[in-house]
Amino acid sequence: MKGIVLIILVLFTGQMYCYYSYGEIFLAMEPSSINIAMGETVGVVNIWHNNPLTFYANPAIAALHEGISYGYKRDVWLEENFDDVYYSGGLISFGYKGISLTLPAYNGSKRLGLDFEGMIEDGTSTEVSWYDNALIHNVAISPLEIYRNFFGTEEMLSNLDFNIGVSYENITVYYPSETWSFKDNFKSINIGTLARYTNEISDYIVFEGIAGYSRFNLKESNIFNYEPVYSHNNYGVASSFSFPAVNYDIGFLDQEIFHYTNLMTYRALASYKTDPNSSSTITGFGIEGGFLDALFLRAGRHIDKDGNREGNTYGFGIKLNYKSIISLSYNYSVNRAGEHVKSQKAYDLGLSIDALRIKGL
């Protein structure tokens, strides 16, 4: 069973002999279980969760979040078929008044950042390890938020945000074999933009409208000048209706200890991903319902006809917020992994700390 992992990779990529095919399957994986549960590709406009794994789909999202946040995952890939193939993720982000920096962090493997690894027989019944690894460095800014904080007033265009972000990925691909093996590096420069409009419909309801775009791999492979490592354009829109807890009479929880901003939230997201080098398209749709910013239920649909991946996605999230300073989250998702694989389960963990307010503890 362990030796046929390459066969599974063939089914996913179709071009096993090309270096870029490995990078394609690896980079196309969505690291955030939050996004996976809502149709995967909708991460381009999922702005509401301060977990760096959600920033991968759109580098611009990070500028909306304050403080230090860390996202971690380590899943068995297709656990019904394999027990030694893992997809790991570790990212850490630093945000301050509309400026953010995201860096690779511990992910449970021997490497940092995003990692796809396993074991394979080298032709002599000896097992050796292979891996794909991406070290991600992401810078994002929110010009209007920066202006409000440093040059204007907090009320200046307070209902609008426009973010831009750039991420640089240093990708290492290593596959050993008795018959053929290689270890090479690829570079990818990705961009993202995001616009948000906020409107307090009344004292009891706040509306948010989101539009986002990301473009992956503007720089081609350093091996095949005519073929990118992984490329796509992702367009998305989202809407959110939240019910601020401050305007409701709910005295059964002490906000001094268990902090929550919203009594309830309802969100809908949709995205459309295209490959500029082919006619393939992928669409995703998702919804999320939240209660007390602590319990989230998610569902969606992922449609990838060319990749024979079409099906429903779902999951949940639990988030504990202590005094609005520290939060710890757990997110779980299930999606369809392929034409012949019913489901792929994934989870991730998140930790967020508002470092400037931690003295308030």
N, C-alpha and C positions, 0 to 999 in steps of 0.2 A: 504493500500500500504506500509506503513511504517513497518508493522509487518512482511512482507514477505521478508525482506532483507536477512534473513537466508536462504531462499530457493535459492536465487541467489548465495549465497556463496556455497551452496551444489552443484549447477550446475558447479561451477568453480573448486571445490576441490574434490568432490566425497566422502570425508571421514569426514563428519562433526563432528563425535564423537571423533576424535583424535586431540590432541592439536596441533601437528605439522602441520596439514592441514591449520590452520589459519595462521601460520607463513609462510607457503608456498605461499599462494595467496598474502600475503602482501609483502614478500621479493621479489617475482617474478615481482612485478610491477616496471616498468622503470620510475624513477622520472623526467627525463629530456625530455621536449617536443622536443628538438632538436633531440635526439636519436629516440624518438617515430616516428617522421615524416619520418625517414629514415630506418624504418624496425625494430625499437626497440633494437634488440640484437647487432646492430653494434656499440653500445657505447663502446665496448671493444677496439676499435681502433679510436674512434672519439676524436682527440687530439686538435682540432683547436679552441675550444671555452672555454674561461676562466670563466666557471660557475661551481661551485662545484657540482651541480646536475649531471653534465656529468661525474664526477669522480666516481660515484657509481658503474658503470659497470666494471671499472678497476681501482683499487686503485693506480696504477703506473702512471696514466696520470697526476696527480696533480703536479708532480715534474717538468713538462715542463713549468709551469706558474709562473710568478713573481707577487709580490704584494699581496694585500688583495682583495679577491673576495667573493661575497655573492650570493647565489641562493635561490629563493623563489617561491613556488607555493601553490595554494589551489584550487583544482578543485572539483566540484560536480561530484561524481562518478555515471555514467550512469544517467545523468540528465534527460533523457527522461522518466525514470522510477521512480527516487527518487529525493527528494529535501532536504534530510537530511543525506546523506552519503558523506563524504569528504575524499579526499586523499590530504594530505598536505606534503610539504617538505621545510626544512630550513637547509642549510649547509653554513659554512663559512670556507674559506681556506686562509692560510698564506704561501706564497712562496718566497724563497730567494736563488738565485744562485744554483739551483738544489736540494734544500731541501724544503719540504712542510709539513704542518700540517693542517688537515681538521677536524672540530669539528661540533657538532650539534648546530643549531641556531634557532631563532624564525621562526615559520612556519604558524602562523595564528591561531593555536589551543592553547589549554592549556598546550601543551607539546612542547618539542624541537625535532629537527631531522626530521625523516620520520614518518608520522602518518596516520592511516586509521581508521576513526571513524564514528559513526552514532548513531541512536536511535533505540530501540527495545522495544516492549511490554513485560513485565515480566510475563504475564499470568493473570494479574489482571487488565488489561487495563491501567496500569501505565507505562509510558515510562521511560526507563532508558538508560543511555549511555553506549556504548561498544567501545573499541579501541584496536588497535595494534600499538605499538610504537617501534621505533628503534633509539637508540642513537649511532651514528656512529663516531668513532675516527680513523683517517686515517693518516698514516705516509708514505711518499714516498721520494725516493732519486734518483738522476741521477748521478751515480758515475763519468761518463766522464765529465759532466758539473761541478761537484764539483772540479774535478782535474784541469780542464781548468781555473776555477776561483781562486783557492787557491794555486795550486802547479805547474801548467804548464803555457801555453800561450793560448790565446783565439783561436789560429789557430790549436791547437792540436786536431786532429781527429774531426774537427769542423763539418764534414758532417755526423757524427754518434752520436747517443744517445742510451743508454740502461738504462731503468728505472725499478725499483722494488718498490712495495708498499704493505703494510699490513694494513688491516682495522679490527677493533674490534667492534662488534655490541652487544649492550646490549638490548635485545628485551623483552618487556613486553606485555603480552596478557591478556586482561580483558574482559570477557563476563558474564554479570549477567543474571539470569533467575530464575523464581520460581521453576522450576523443576531441573535444573542443572546450575551451574555457577562456574567460576574459575578465578583466577588471578595468573599467573605464569611468570617466567623469563626464558629466553633462552640466550645462548651465541653463537656467531658465529665469527670465525676467518677466514678472507678471504685474499687471496694473488693475486697479479697481476704483470705481467711483460710486457714490451713494448720495441720494437726496432724501431728506425727511421733512415732512410737513406735519406740525402738531396743532391741534385745535381743540380747545376746551368747549365742547358742545354745550355743556351746562356744568353746574357744580358737581354733578354726579357722573359724568361721562367725558372721557378724553379720547379723541380720535387721533391716530397717527397713520399717515400714508407714506409708503416707502417705494422708491424706484432705485434699482441698482444694476450695475454692469461690471463684469470682470473679463479680462482677456489674459489667457495663460500662454506662456512660452512665446514671447516676442522675439527671442533669440534662438537661432537654430542650433542643432547639435554640432559639437566641434569635430564629429567624425563624419557624419553625412550632411554636407552643407545644403543639400537639397531636401532634407527631411527633418522636420521638427521632432523633438523628443515627445512632446505632448502639447496639443494646441486645442483651444476652444474659445468661443465667445459665449458668455452666459448673461442672459437678460432676465430680470425678475421684478415683480411688483408684490407688495404686501399691504395689508391693512390691519389695524389693531384698534379694539375698543376696550378701554380699561375703566374700572370703577374705583376711583381713589378712596382708600379706606378712611382718610381723614374726614370725609364728608358723610360718613355713615356711622350710626350709633351701634358700635360693636365693642362691647366692653369685656368680652370673655377671654381675651388674650392681652397680656401685658406687653405693650410695645417697647418698654424699656429693655426687655430681655429678648423676646422673639419679634424681630422687626419685619414689617411688611408694608409696602407702599400701596398695594392694590388689594381690594377685596376680591375682585375677579378680573380676569382678562380673557378676551376672545380674539384670536388672530387667524388670518387666512393668508396663504402665500402661494405664489405660482412662479414658475421659471421656465425658460426656453433656452436650451444649450445647443449650439451649433459647432460643427467642426469645419473651419475654413478650408481644409484640404480635402473634404469629401462632402457628400450630400447627407451624411448621417445627422440626425437630430435626436435630442433627448428632452423630454418634458417632465416636470415634476409639479405636484400639487399637494398642499398640506394645510392642516388646521391644528390649532393648539388651544386648549382651554386651561386656564390657571386659577388656582384658589389660594388666596393669601400669599402669593408669590412663593409658595412652598410645595404645592402639588400640581403637576402638569400632566395632562393627558394629550397624546399626540397621535395623529393618523395622517396618511397621505397615499399618494399613488405615484409610481415611477413608471415611465413609458420609454423604453429604448427598443424599438422594433428591430433595428439593425443588429443590436447585440443580443436579441432574443431574451430581453429582460423586461418583462412587463408584469406588474403586480402591485398589490397593496402593501403599505408599510405601516407600522404602528410602534408605539412605545410609551414610556412614561418618564417623568423626572421628579426627583425629590430634592428640595433645596432648603437648607436651614440657614437663616439669617440672624446673626447675633448682633444686636444694637446697631444695625446698618453699617457695621465696620468689618465684620468677618462673615463670609458665607461659604458653605460647603455643599456641593451638589453631587448627585448620582443620577445618571441618565442611561436608559436601557432602550434598545431598539431591535426590531426584527424586519428584515426585508428579503426580497427574493434575490438569490445570488446568481442565478443563471437558468437557462432553459431546462437543465436536468437536475437542478438543485433547488429544493423547495424553499429553504430559508437560510439566512445568515444572521446570527445573533451577535450583538455588539453592545458594549457598555463603555462609559467613560466617567471619570471623576473630575471635579473642578474645585479649586480653592481660590477665593478672592479676598484681598485685604486692602482696605483703605488706609494706607500707611500714614497719611497726614492726620487721620483722626484716631489713630490707635492709642494715643495718649489718653483718650477719653475712657479707656477701659478702667 
